[in-house]
């Protein structure tokens, strides 16, 4: 679910879709359906899974750290999506 999330912008719609999908996966892991009327807090307590939005935010900061550590003498600046962009500076 977090594949490529380092470069993807998080909109409220995307966050909502990630949360719904994460909760559905947790319910499937526990073998619980929506008809069982088990609260989300109880499901989270049972699975002990990290909240997806916190994980994505951590991955974004890690990616930013990697980009910041690229040596400037390489001659290539990298965009946030990882594609190299040539530098025309002397």
Number of C-alpha atoms within 10 A of each C-alpha: 9 12 9 11 15 20 16 14 10 14 9 9 9 13 15 13 12 17 15 12 14 17 17 14 12 19 18 11 11 11 8 14 11 9 6 7 8 12 9 12 8 10 17 15 9 11 12 10 11 10 13 17 16 10 12 21 14 13 18 18 12 13 17 14 11 10 15 11 8 12 10 9 7 8 14 15 17 15 11 13 11 12 10 12 11 10 11 7 5 4
